[in-house]
């Protein structure tokens, strides 16, 4: 019995190795803090361990594991709806908010990360997944459709609605395109189309024109 479990863990760890860093980064982006993201990732790993016998083709492990991760994310989102109504400070009493990218500019980076994380949390779980996987992690629409186990058109709809809701959220917060660029957040402004006239076409717009086949990478 123990030998079989050990073999299963060894198999899972071997399959996880190529996708581990990218998957845990995705989990953190989906959650309101790195700590929550790490918890989500660990839950997905345990779920994958329980269901590993259902994996028929190891070459498809990446999308199979992401589907498990996204399933756990939606379960957690449904179970923690009340958190959306907490202030940022109340949600992170121990200071475990999203980490900044540059230690030398911690205050600015922490504020930017907090603002992005808060904006993403205004989206429905499926929309948040689509936006993070496509606009930030740069997976193709076809890959996301496999991960979310829906059609390509469903992914496009989630992306369009998610981007529109993000744009309206930033407008309500007083962060239009000009204000966003001033506070050091041009990447998100471009990605969600806060200033479609002044920024390059997003990957979503390109994919919509080409029927989901990406022709360029912004």
Helices and strands as residue ranges (DSSP letters): H 2-16, H 20-30, H 34-51, G 52-54, G 58-60, H 61-79, G 81-85, H 88-91, G 103-105, H 106-120, H 125-131, I 132-136, H 141-148, H 152-172, H 177-182, H 186-192, H 203-209
